[in-house]
Amino acid sequence: MAILIHKEKLERQLLGIERWRRSELYGAPAPGNGTFWYATGVGKTFLACIIINRLFEKNPASTVEIVVPGPILEAQWKNEIKILVVKGHDRIQIRTIEKIVTNTYRIECTLTILDEVHEYLTENRIGVVDGTLIKSRFKVALTATWLDKNGREKLIEKYIPVIDRIDEIEAEERGFIAKSIEYNIGVELTEAERNEYKIHSEMINRQMAKFGKGKPLELASKVISGDGKNKGFAYAMAIAQSNGWNRSMDLSLESNQQIFDLWNPKKITGYACQLMDAIRERKNILYRAQNKLYIAKQLFFKFDNLKTIFFSQSTDFADMLAYIINEYHKKQTGLNNKICVSYHSKIQTEIRIDSVTGKEKKFGKKKLMDEAINGLKDGTFRGLS
């Protein structure tokens, strides 16, 4: 497969790689540990693949662990690896952060690549950066948004400081990305969403308190999944015992019965599950906020001469957005053609009537995804969700 290379961009990326090789000069603990803070579209994945190729060329026995925020990026990385990495595919592991944290993996490898590193600043995720969950000689972190509104990037600066930055101004001036206008729009939750958000927040606060003042999220995660050395139930037992529970307690005493009802190990496990469920559901309220659908639709039709790609946190939100856009288009024009289509890893097979034979024909995920990309290119569709 032929790959078009932007010569000046490649030269600039190679300068960044040279800085990464000597990252100890830029505040890193050792050579080959640092963050590339590049504007979206500059080519962070391409740069990382150059580093992987050089690693395998120097030492074919090397291993690479790539950490991604979710399954969509996991699939994208697998495709990029097939195209851009020359050899050693069997020595590359791509995993989502949730898979690593939930299973409390202890991974050892030569090179760790942390895609969208700003997603790993929470207490239960930072282990992929600080060496708790992944130990490696080299680290590459990639992000377009290094600065955190709460300043949490300071937690990882000593491990993977920014060693090269290409901001949007430089990227546009040098032709690495097209000139663009960026909108940051605050989205209000509906009253129902605010109420639901409050309920989950109260549950989080209530259950978090049961896991102490140290690292409650980390401890709750260990109760559910263990940590590779101890099973989760061992942590639940330890917490229960610290609150006065023991196996042989006399339940005929009311005080002991109260302790048993509140602090037996199964209860502790339940508290941990309720905490994690509440955190996940609260995030989902933000990911799927109804007003996001409305604003995205308005922007799509406001700039009706532009092709648009929507990135969503969940596939069901992506499907809903495409549906709303197409329904609005149908209502406004009376036309039944789709102008926006879904594009994600969970696209469902469609049965269509073949226009030539008149018979039913199955369109699988790959065919539908190819159709979406080609349709955006040739103007059949104007939006990809």
C-alpha positions in Angstrom: 0.0 0.0 0.0 1.4 3.4 -1.0 1.5 6.0 1.8 1.6 9.7 1.0 4.2 11.4 3.2 4.2 15.2 4.0 8.0 15.8 3.7 8.1 18.9 6.0 5.9 17.3 8.6 8.0 14.2 8.6 11.2 16.2 9.1 9.5 18.1 12.0 8.4 14.8 13.6 11.9 13.3 13.3 13.2 16.4 15.3 10.6 15.5 18.0 11.8 11.9 18.0 15.4 13.1 18.5 14.3 15.2 21.5 12.5 12.1 22.9 15.7 10.0 22.5 17.5 12.5 24.6 14.6 13.3 26.9 16.7 13.3 30.0 17.8 16.8 28.8 14.2 18.0 29.1 13.3 16.8 32.6 12.6 13.1 32.0 14.0 10.5 34.4 15.8 8.7 31.6 16.2 8.8 27.8 13.2 7.8 25.8 10.5 9.0 28.2 8.3 11.9 27.2 5.1 13.4 25.9 4.4 14.7 22.4 1.9 17.5 22.8 0.8 17.9 19.2 -2.3 19.5 17.7 -5.0 17.2 16.4 -4.1 16.1 12.8 -0.3 16.6 13.1 0.2 12.8 13.1 0.9 11.4 16.6 0.1 7.8 15.6 2.4 8.0 12.6 5.2 9.4 14.8 4.7 6.6 17.4 4.8 4.0 14.6 8.2 5.4 13.5 9.5 4.9 17.0 8.1 1.3 17.0 9.8 0.5 13.7 13.2 1.9 14.9 12.8 -0.2 18.2 12.2 -3.4 16.3 15.0 -2.7 13.9 17.5 -2.3 16.7 16.1 -5.1 18.9 13.6 -7.5 17.3 12.9 -9.1 20.7 11.4 -5.9 22.0 7.8 -5.7 23.2 5.3 -2.8 22.9 2.2 -2.1 25.0 -0.2 0.5 23.6 -2.8 1.9 26.0 -5.9 3.6 24.6 -9.0 5.2 26.2 -11.6 2.9 24.5 -12.5 0.2 21.9 -12.8 2.6 19.0 -9.2 3.8 19.3 -8.2 0.2 19.9 -9.6 -0.8 16.5 -8.0 2.2 14.8 -4.6 1.4 16.3 -4.8 -2.2 15.0 -5.4 -0.9 11.5 -2.6 1.7 11.7 -0.2 -1.0 13.0 -1.0 -3.2 10.0 -0.2 -0.4 7.6 2.6 1.5 9.3 4.6 -1.0 11.3 6.9 -3.2 9.2 7.4 -6.2 11.5 6.9 -7.4 15.0 3.1 -7.3 15.0 3.0 -10.3 17.3 5.1 -8.4 19.9 2.6 -5.5 20.1 -0.3 -5.5 22.6 -3.1 -3.0 22.3 -5.3 -2.7 25.4 -7.9 -0.3 26.7 -7.3 1.5 30.0 -10.4 -0.1 31.5 -9.2 -3.6 30.6 -5.8 -2.9 32.3 -7.3 -1.3 35.4 -10.2 -3.7 35.9 -8.0 -6.8 35.6 -5.2 -5.0 37.5 -2.6 -6.3 35.1 1.1 -6.0 35.9 2.7 -5.6 32.5 6.4 -5.5 31.6 7.5 -4.4 28.2 10.2 -2.5 26.4 8.1 0.4 25.2 4.8 1.8 26.5 2.7 4.1 24.3 0.0 6.1 26.1 -2.4 7.4 23.6 -4.5 10.4 24.8 -2.5 10.5 28.1 -4.7 13.2 29.5 -7.3 10.4 30.0 -5.2 8.7 32.6 -4.9 11.3 35.3 -7.4 9.8 37.7 -6.4 7.9 40.8 -7.2 4.4 39.5 -5.6 5.0 36.0 -2.3 6.8 36.8 -0.6 3.5 37.4 -0.1 3.1 33.6 2.1 6.2 33.8 4.0 5.8 37.1 5.1 2.2 36.7 2.6 0.6 39.0 0.6 -1.2 36.3 3.1 -1.1 33.5 6.9 -1.2 33.8 8.9 -0.3 30.7 12.3 1.1 29.8 10.8 3.6 27.3 7.5 5.6 27.4 5.8 7.6 24.6 2.8 9.7 25.6 0.6 11.4 23.1 -1.9 14.1 23.6 -3.5 17.2 22.0 -4.7 18.5 25.4 -1.9 18.3 27.9 -3.1 20.9 30.3 -5.8 19.8 32.8 -8.3 22.2 34.2 -7.4 21.0 37.7 -3.7 21.0 37.1 -3.4 17.2 37.3 -0.8 17.1 34.5 1.7 17.9 37.3 1.1 14.4 38.7 2.8 12.8 35.7 5.4 15.5 34.6 8.2 13.8 36.4 7.6 10.6 34.5 6.7 11.8 31.1 7.3 15.6 30.7 6.4 17.3 27.5 9.6 17.1 25.3 8.1 18.4 22.1 5.1 20.6 21.2 3.4 21.5 17.9 0.5 23.8 18.6 -2.3 24.7 16.2 -0.7 27.9 15.1 2.6 26.2 14.0 0.6 23.3 12.5 -1.5 25.7 10.4 1.4 28.0 9.4 3.5 25.0 8.2 0.6 23.3 6.4 0.5 20.3 8.7 -3.3 20.8 9.2 -5.9 22.8 7.4 -6.9 26.2 8.8 -9.8 25.9 11.1 -12.1 27.6 13.5 -12.5 26.0 16.9 -15.7 26.2 19.0 -15.8 25.3 22.7 -19.5 25.2 23.7 -20.7 24.7 27.2 -23.7 22.3 27.3 -26.3 22.6 30.0 -27.9 19.4 31.4 -31.6 19.1 31.4 -33.4 19.2 34.7 -33.9 15.4 34.6 -30.2 14.9 33.9 -29.2 17.3 36.7 -31.3 15.4 39.1 -29.9 12.0 38.0 -26.4 13.5 38.2 -27.0 14.6 41.8 -28.3 11.1 42.8 -25.1 9.5 41.4 -22.9 12.1 43.1 -24.6 11.4 46.5 -24.1 7.7 46.0 -20.4 8.2 45.1 -19.8 10.4 48.2 -21.6 7.9 50.4 -19.7 4.9 49.2 -16.4 6.6 48.8 -16.4 7.4 52.5 -16.5 3.7 53.3 -13.0 3.2 51.8 -11.1 5.7 53.9 -9.3 8.9 53.2 -6.2 7.6 51.4 -6.9 6.3 48.0 -10.6 5.2 48.2 -11.0 4.6 44.4 -7.9 2.5 44.2 -9.0 0.4 47.2 -12.5 -0.1 45.9 -11.0 -1.2 42.6 -8.9 -3.7 44.4 -11.9 -5.0 46.3 -13.6 -5.8 43.0 -10.6 -7.2 41.0 -7.7 -7.8 43.3 -4.2 -6.6 42.4 -2.4 -9.5 40.9 -1.1 -10.6 44.3 -4.3 -10.8 46.3 -7.8 -11.5 45.3 -10.5 -8.9 45.7 -12.2 -10.7 48.6 -9.0 -10.5 50.6 -9.2 -6.7 50.5 -12.9 -6.8 51.4 -12.0 -9.0 54.4 -9.3 -6.6 55.5 -11.7 -3.6 55.4 -14.4 -5.6 57.2 -12.0 -6.6 60.0 -10.7 -3.0 60.4 -14.4 -2.0 61.1 -14.8 -4.6 63.8 -16.1 -7.6 61.8 -14.8 -11.2 62.3 -15.9 -14.7 61.4 -16.7 -15.8 65.0 -18.5 -12.7 66.3 -21.5 -13.3 68.5 -24.5 -12.1 66.5 -26.9 -12.4 69.4 -25.4 -9.1 70.6 -27.1 -6.2 68.9 -23.9 -4.2 68.5 -22.3 -7.2 66.7 -25.3 -7.6 64.5 -25.1 -4.0 63.4 -21.4 -4.4 62.6 -22.2 -7.5 60.6 -25.0 -5.8 58.7 -22.8 -2.9 57.7 -19.3 -4.3 57.4 -19.3 -8.0 56.4 -17.0 -8.7 53.4 -19.9 -9.2 51.0 -21.3 -5.8 51.9 -17.9 -4.3 51.3 -17.8 -5.8 47.8 -21.3 -4.5 47.2 -20.2 -1.0 48.3 -17.3 -1.1 45.8 -19.6 -2.2 42.9 -22.1 0.5 43.8 -19.3 3.1 43.8 -17.9 2.1 40.4 -21.4 1.8 38.9 -22.3 5.3 40.1 -19.1 6.8 38.7 -19.7 5.1 35.3 -23.4 6.2 35.2 -22.5 9.8 36.1 -20.0 9.9 33.3 -22.6 8.5 30.9 -25.0 11.4 31.8 -22.3 13.8 30.5 -21.4 11.6 27.5 -25.0 11.3 26.4 -26.4 14.7 27.3 -29.5 15.5 25.3 -28.4 19.1 24.5 -25.3 17.7 22.9 -27.5 16.2 20.2 -29.3 19.4 19.7 -26.2 21.6 19.4 -24.4 19.1 17.2 -27.4 19.0 14.9 -27.5 22.8 14.8 -23.8 23.1 13.9 -24.2 20.5 11.2 -27.0 22.4 9.4 -25.4 25.8 10.1 -22.3 24.8 8.1 -24.2 23.0 5.4 -21.5 23.4 2.8 -19.0 21.4 4.9 -18.4 17.7 5.4 -18.5 16.9 9.1 -17.2 14.2 11.4 -18.7 13.7 14.8 -16.7 12.0 17.6 -18.7 10.6 20.4 -17.9 8.7 23.6 -20.4 5.9 22.9 -21.7 4.1 19.9 -25.4 4.5 20.9 -24.9 8.3 21.0 -23.3 8.2 17.6 -26.2 6.3 16.2 -28.8 8.6 17.8 -27.0 11.7 16.4 -27.0 10.3 12.9 -30.7 9.3 13.2 -31.7 12.8 14.5 -29.8 14.5 11.6 -31.4 12.3 9.0 -34.9 12.7 10.4 -34.5 16.5 10.5 -33.2 16.5 6.9 -36.2 14.4 5.9 -38.7 16.7 7.6 -37.1 19.8 6.1 -36.7 18.5 2.5 -39.1 15.6 2.1 -36.2 13.5 0.9 -35.6 10.1 2.3 -31.8 9.8 1.7 -29.3 9.7 4.5 -26.9 12.6 4.7 -25.2 11.4 7.9 -24.2 7.8 8.7 -22.8 5.9 11.7 -19.2 4.7 11.7 -18.0 2.6 14.6 -17.1 -0.9 15.8 -20.6 -2.0 16.6 -22.4 -1.3 13.3 -25.1 -3.8 12.8 -25.5 -5.9 9.6 -28.2 -4.6 7.3 -30.4 -6.5 4.9 -31.1 -4.6 1.7 -32.9 -5.3 -1.6 -30.4 -5.5 -4.5 -31.4 -2.9 -7.1 -30.4 -5.3 -9.9 -31.6 -8.7 -8.8 -34.4 -7.6 -6.5 -33.2 -10.1 -4.0 -32.2 -9.5 -0.4 -28.5 -8.9 0.1 -26.6 -8.8 3.4 -24.3 -5.8 4.1 -21.9 -6.6 7.0 -19.9 -4.3 9.2 -16.9 -4.0 6.9 -18.9 -3.3 3.9 -21.0 -0.6 5.7 -17.9 1.1 7.1 -16.3 1.2 3.7 -19.5 2.6 2.3 -19.5 5.3 4.9 -15.9 6.4 4.2 -16.3 6.3 0.4 -19.7 8.1 0.7 -18.1 10.9 2.7 -15.3 11.2 0.1 -17.6 11.3 -3.0 -20.3 13.5 -1.4 -23.0 10.8 -1.0 -23.0 11.6 2.7 -22.1 14.9 4.4 -21.7 13.6 7.9 -19.9 10.7 9.7 -20.9 10.0 13.2 
